Structure formats: C-alpha cells, structure tokens
Amino acid sequence: MSATARAPQGKPLLRALRGETLDRVPWWLMRQAGRYLPEYRAVRAKVGDFVTLCLTPDLAAEVTLQPVRRFCMDAAILFSDILLVPRALGQRLSFEDNGPSLEPLSDVALIKNNDVAMLSPVAEAARRVSAGLSDETALIGFAGAPWTVATYMVEGGTSRDFQRVKAFAYRDPVGFDALIDRIAEATIEFLALQIEGGVEAVQLFDSWAGALSPDGFERWVIAPTKRLVADLKARFPHIPIIGFPRGAGLFYQYYATETGVAAVSIDTAMPPAFARDRLQSRVAVQGNLDPVLLLVGGEEMQRAVRQMCSVLRDGPYIFNLGHGVLPETPPEHVAELARLLTEQTR
C-alpha cells in the first residue's frame, strides 16, 4: 500500500463501508459538486473547457470542497470525469452543450496510447482536497467501469439504444474483450493515482449496466469489475470499493456476491426493502433517493428520506441519491436534506 494512501480511522463513511451499523446515517451525494451551486458556476465561468477544469488541481480541489463547506457531507468526491480514461488512451474528447463527444471507436487496434500519467493532476487535486477536509470527512475517488466507458468510446457519446457498442460486442466478442481489458488496465492505474493522492474509498460507476443481456452482464460487467476489485485490493487492501451497476435490477444481488465490492450503490428503481433483505447482509448499501424528489423538496422528499432511513438503518448504510444531483436543484433543498439526515439518529 502506498505510504500516502490512508488507512480508515474513525470516519463515519469509512466505518459504514467496513460493515458497521452507525447511530447516525452517513451521507454524500453523487454529482454533489456541480451546476446546482452558484459557487461552482462562478468557477466554471472562468474556465472555458471542462477537461481543463478537471485537470487544473487548484480549481478541481475548490469545486470538490464547495458542497462539503456548505452542507457538511460525510464525504467529498473528487471532481473529475469518467471519460478522462479514454482521453488517456488517445481518444479525442470534448464536452458540448448536449454532453460529451468522442471520435467513435470501431477497432481496439486504433488505441495506440496508455498515458494514464497525463492524469496526474487529478492526484494532485486529491492531495489538496485531503488537506482541506476535517478529520471526520472522507475523500472518495472514482472511475467509470469498463463496460460504461466502452459505450462512450464506441458510440462517440451518450446513447439511447447502445446499438453501435452492442453490435461491436456481439460481432467481435474477442475484439471487444480486448477493448474491455485495455480500459480495465487504464482504470486500475487511474484509481491507483487517486489513492496515492489521498482518496480513502473509490466508486466504480457502471451507469449503463442495465443495457446488457444476462450473458453480457456476466461477461462485461461482472468479470471486469471482479478483476478491478481484486487488483486494487492487492495493491491497496485498506481502500473500500463501492460498485454502482445502475439499472442492474435483480442482478444487483449477483453483483454484490461475485465482484468483491465493499458496498453497492442502488439506483432509484431498487426497493429499499429488497436491498435490506438481499444485499445488506453481504455488503454495505448506498442510496437511493430519487434526484427529482431532491429537486422538488418539501414533504414528499422528507417522507421518502425518513422511510429509506427506517428501512435500511439497521445495517451498514450510506445515504445517497439513486443517481446524480440535477442541475436545477435548489441548494436550499440540499440544506434541508442535511438537516433531515442529522435528525436520523438511532
């Protein structure tokens, strides 16, 4: 283990990831640093390019810390992007108004680079964030899981039907396996950089796991995730790994059993009682308030928060959303959520 990678002490989020049931539910939010905060928009306005923001350590550290200063979450999540890995593999990347844009990849042989060292500014941002956090606040790093990153690389951006990437996978499964392997190798190195910079847990975002058939899920979600987890555990045994196979449905249980993750983040469609009965005895559970409820706020949000905490609080549990904070969310609603979660003690 790197000398700069910190072993968990008494931080609530890390204790939950170790399987402890806590008196107060720890919490953080996916996309908690972002466009819903006016202070983020002020920083973003000074930087013309989103990738530049991700790779400028002082700015990335600042936007990482902004929501923690406001709302006192139990964790900061490092400001970065899952598509920095394709960039390190030599794929051109830009962000337009309608999302990310990459040159569509049709053949793994076109990948000539594996320059993960170019992402070292992310590790420097982690060092700066770590120095700015309280003794009770954890720092989370992250990356995209290989299948999800592959979808962007092959489709050239977001997709509704994943026709191009599925056709590649079905027509040339050996070639597609090779692409998954290249992504996995780069992802391990990218997460290692973050850990060496000071992150104390990492999350794998498999945002499009639900797009696959059962066979595809086994081959391109379970197998590479299992490899990633095993390799990272061998190098950094004290760093817990959270998996987020969004849309996996009934396969969540298989994912929790087979991959070796310490926790699973559940999406909005997952009934909390299912997570309690089928997952929580195996792993810590994280999630899963509908981001639209946070957007709307008020009594409906309050009711849902209390119900989720009631169902899941008797096992290892981290409160979060079922996906990321929506840009239109009023910060006042996040402040109300913080107050509600402070009240949720045993």
C-alpha positions in Angstrom: 0.0 0.0 0.0 1.3 3.5 -0.8 2.5 5.5 2.1 0.2 8.3 1.1 -2.9 6.1 1.0 -4.5 6.5 4.4 -6.0 3.5 6.3 -9.5 4.2 7.6 -9.7 5.5 11.1 -13.0 6.7 12.6 -14.6 8.4 9.8 -18.4 7.6 9.7 -18.5 6.8 5.9 -15.4 4.5 6.1 -16.9 2.7 9.1 -20.1 2.0 7.2 -18.0 0.7 4.3 -16.3 -1.7 6.7 -19.8 -3.1 7.6 -20.6 -1.1 10.7 -24.1 0.0 11.6 -23.9 3.5 12.9 -26.1 5.6 15.1 -26.3 8.4 12.5 -26.5 7.5 8.8 -23.5 8.9 6.9 -24.2 10.6 3.6 -22.9 12.2 0.4 -24.5 12.9 -3.0 -23.4 11.8 -6.5 -22.7 14.9 -8.5 -22.7 16.9 -5.3 -20.1 19.3 -6.8 -21.7 20.8 -9.9 -24.1 23.2 -11.7 -26.7 23.5 -8.9 -24.2 25.5 -6.8 -23.7 29.2 -7.7 -20.1 29.0 -6.5 -19.4 26.1 -8.9 -20.9 28.1 -11.8 -18.6 31.0 -10.9 -15.5 28.8 -11.1 -16.8 27.1 -14.3 -17.3 30.5 -15.9 -13.6 31.3 -15.5 -12.6 28.1 -17.4 -13.5 27.7 -21.0 -13.1 23.9 -21.1 -14.5 21.3 -18.8 -11.5 19.0 -19.2 -9.2 21.9 -18.2 -11.3 22.3 -15.0 -10.8 18.6 -14.2 -7.1 18.8 -14.8 -6.3 22.0 -13.0 -5.6 20.9 -9.4 -6.5 24.1 -7.5 -9.8 24.5 -9.4 -10.7 20.9 -9.2 -10.0 20.9 -5.5 -12.0 24.0 -4.9 -15.1 22.7 -6.6 -14.7 19.4 -4.8 -14.7 21.2 -1.4 -17.6 23.6 -2.2 -20.5 21.3 -1.3 -18.8 20.0 1.8 -18.3 23.5 3.1 -22.0 24.3 2.6 -23.7 21.1 3.7 -21.1 19.1 5.8 -21.5 15.8 4.0 -19.6 12.9 5.4 -17.5 12.6 2.2 -16.2 14.7 -0.6 -16.0 13.1 -4.0 -13.1 14.2 -6.1 -14.1 16.4 -9.0 -13.1 14.5 -12.2 -14.8 12.7 -15.1 -15.1 9.0 -16.1 -14.1 10.0 -19.7 -10.6 11.1 -18.7 -9.6 7.4 -19.2 -10.5 7.4 -22.9 -8.5 10.6 -23.3 -5.5 8.9 -21.7 -6.0 6.1 -24.2 -5.6 8.6 -27.0 -9.2 9.3 -27.9 -10.2 12.9 -28.6 -12.6 14.2 -26.0 -14.7 17.4 -25.8 -17.8 18.5 -23.9 -20.6 20.2 -25.8 -23.9 21.6 -24.5 -25.5 18.3 -25.1 -22.8 16.2 -23.4 -19.5 14.5 -24.1 -18.2 14.0 -27.6 -15.6 11.4 -28.7 -14.5 10.1 -32.0 -16.4 6.8 -32.3 -14.1 3.8 -31.9 -14.6 0.8 -34.3 -11.4 -1.2 -33.6 -9.4 -1.8 -30.4 -6.3 -1.7 -32.6 -6.9 2.1 -33.1 -5.9 2.6 -29.4 -2.3 3.5 -29.5 -1.8 5.2 -26.2 -2.0 4.3 -22.5 -0.8 7.5 -20.9 -2.5 7.5 -17.6 0.4 9.6 -16.2 -1.2 12.5 -18.1 -4.0 12.3 -15.4 -1.6 13.0 -12.5 -3.2 16.5 -11.9 -6.2 14.5 -10.6 -3.9 13.0 -7.9 -2.6 16.5 -7.1 -6.2 17.7 -6.7 -6.8 14.8 -4.3 -3.8 15.9 -2.2 -5.1 19.4 -2.0 -8.7 18.3 -1.1 -7.4 15.9 1.6 -5.5 18.7 3.3 -8.7 20.8 3.4 -11.1 18.2 4.9 -12.0 17.7 8.5 -10.9 14.7 10.5 -14.5 13.3 10.1 -14.9 13.7 6.3 -13.7 11.0 3.9 -12.4 11.6 0.4 -13.9 9.4 -2.4 -12.3 8.9 -5.8 -14.0 7.3 -8.8 -13.8 5.9 -12.3 -16.1 4.5 -14.9 -16.4 0.8 -15.0 -15.1 -0.7 -18.3 -18.5 -1.5 -19.9 -19.8 2.0 -19.4 -16.6 3.7 -20.6 -16.6 1.4 -23.6 -20.1 2.6 -24.5 -18.9 6.2 -24.7 -15.8 5.2 -26.6 -17.7 3.2 -29.3 -20.9 5.3 -29.5 -18.9 8.6 -29.5 -21.1 9.9 -26.7 -24.3 9.1 -24.9 -26.8 6.7 -26.4 -30.3 5.6 -26.0 -30.1 2.1 -27.6 -26.4 1.3 -27.5 -26.7 -0.2 -31.0 -23.2 0.6 -32.1 -21.4 -0.8 -29.0 -23.6 -3.9 -28.7 -23.1 -4.6 -32.4 -19.3 -4.4 -31.8 -19.6 -6.7 -28.8 -21.8 -9.3 -30.5 -20.0 -9.4 -33.8 -16.5 -9.4 -32.4 -16.6 -10.6 -28.8 -12.8 -11.3 -28.7 -12.0 -7.8 -30.0 -14.5 -6.3 -27.6 -13.0 -8.3 -24.7 -9.6 -6.8 -25.7 -11.1 -3.3 -25.5 -12.6 -4.0 -22.1 -9.1 -5.2 -21.0 -7.4 -2.1 -22.2 -10.0 0.1 -20.4 -9.6 -2.0 -17.2 -5.8 -1.7 -17.2 -6.0 2.1 -17.6 -8.8 2.3 -14.9 -6.7 0.5 -12.4 -3.9 2.9 -12.9 -6.2 5.9 -12.8 -7.7 4.8 -9.5 -4.2 4.0 -8.1 -3.2 7.6 -8.9 -6.1 8.9 -6.9 -5.4 6.6 -4.0 -1.8 7.6 -3.9 -3.1 11.2 -3.9 -5.1 10.5 -0.7 -8.5 9.2 -1.6 -9.8 6.8 1.1 -12.5 4.9 -0.9 -13.4 4.6 -4.6 -16.6 4.2 -6.6 -17.0 2.4 -9.9 -19.7 3.9 -12.0 -21.3 1.4 -14.3 -24.1 3.7 -15.4 -25.2 1.6 -18.4 -25.0 -1.9 -16.8 -28.8 -2.2 -17.2 -28.4 -2.1 -21.0 -27.0 -5.6 -21.2 -28.5 -9.1 -21.5 -27.7 -11.6 -18.7 -24.8 -13.1 -20.7 -23.4 -9.6 -21.5 -23.8 -8.6 -17.9 -21.7 -11.6 -16.8 -19.0 -11.0 -19.4 -18.7 -7.2 -19.5 -19.9 -6.1 -16.0 -19.2 -8.9 -13.5 -15.9 -10.2 -15.0 -14.0 -6.9 -15.4 -15.3 -5.5 -12.1 -14.1 -8.6 -10.3 -10.7 -8.1 -11.9 -10.5 -4.4 -11.0 -11.6 -5.1 -7.4 -9.1 -7.9 -7.0 -6.2 -5.9 -8.4 -7.0 -2.8 -6.3 -7.4 -4.9 -3.1 -4.0 -6.5 -3.7 -2.3 -3.1 -4.1 -4.4 -1.1 -1.6 -6.0 -3.5 0.9 -7.5 -0.8 3.2 -9.3 1.0 0.4 -13.0 0.0 0.1 -14.6 -0.1 -3.3 -18.2 0.9 -4.0 -19.9 -0.5 -7.1 -22.8 1.2 -8.9 -24.2 -1.1 -11.6 -27.1 1.3 -12.4 -30.2 -0.5 -13.8 -29.0 -3.9 -12.8 -32.3 -4.9 -11.2 -32.3 -8.4 -9.9 -28.6 -8.7 -10.9 -27.7 -6.4 -8.0 -27.6 -9.5 -5.7 -25.3 -11.4 -8.1 -23.1 -8.3 -8.5 -22.8 -7.9 -4.7 -21.9 -11.6 -4.3 -19.4 -12.0 -7.2 -17.4 -8.8 -7.6 -15.9 -8.4 -4.1 -17.0 -4.8 -3.7 -17.5 -3.5 -0.1 -20.7 -1.7 -1.0 -23.3 -1.3 -3.7 -24.9 1.9 -4.6 -28.5 1.3 -5.6 -30.5 3.2 -8.2 -33.8 4.8 -7.8 -35.8 1.8 -9.1 -34.4 -0.5 -6.4 -36.9 -1.1 -3.5 -35.1 -0.4 -0.2 -36.6 -3.5 1.3 -35.0 -5.6 -1.4 -31.7 -4.0 -0.7 -32.2 -4.7 3.0 -33.2 -8.3 2.6 -30.9 -9.4 -0.3 -27.8 -7.1 -0.2 -27.2 -5.7 3.3 -26.1 -9.0 4.8 -23.3 -9.1 2.1 -22.2 -5.5 1.6 -22.9 -2.0 2.7 -25.8 -0.4 0.8 -25.7 3.2 -0.5 -28.6 5.1 -2.0 -31.2 5.8 -3.3 -33.4 8.9 -3.1 -34.9 9.9 -6.5 -33.0 13.0 -7.6 -36.3 14.5 -8.7 -37.5 14.4 -5.1 -34.5 16.4 -4.0 -35.3 18.8 -6.8 -38.9 19.1 -5.6 -38.2 19.1 -1.9 -40.9 19.6 0.7 -43.0 17.0 2.4 -42.6 14.3 -0.3 -38.8 14.4 0.0 -39.0 14.4 3.8 -41.3 11.4 3.8 -39.1 9.4 1.4 -35.9 10.2 3.3 -37.4 9.0 6.6 -38.8 5.9 5.0 -35.5 4.9 3.4 -33.6 5.5 6.7 -36.2 3.5 8.6 -35.8 0.5 6.2 -32.0 0.5 5.8 -30.6 2.0 9.0 -30.3 -1.4 10.9 -27.4 -2.5 8.7 -24.4 -0.8 7.1 -25.9 2.1 5.1 -24.8 5.3 3.4 -27.5 7.7 2.3 -27.2 9.0 -1.3 -29.3 9.5 -4.4 -30.3 6.9 -6.9 -28.3 9.0 -9.5 -26.7 12.4 -9.6 -27.9 15.8 -8.3 -29.9 17.5 -11.1 -28.5 20.9 -12.1 -31.8 22.6 -11.4 -31.9 21.5 -7.8 -32.2 24.4 -5.3 -29.3 24.4 -2.8 -31.9 25.1 -0.1 -33.3 21.6 -0.7 -29.9 20.0 -0.1 -29.6 22.0 3.1 -33.0 20.7 4.2 -31.8 17.1 3.4 -28.7 17.7 5.5 -31.0 18.8 8.4 -33.2 15.7 8.0 -30.3 13.3 8.0 -28.8 14.9 11.1 -32.1 14.1 12.8 -32.0 10.4 11.7 -30.2 9.0 14.8 -31.0 5.7 16.4 
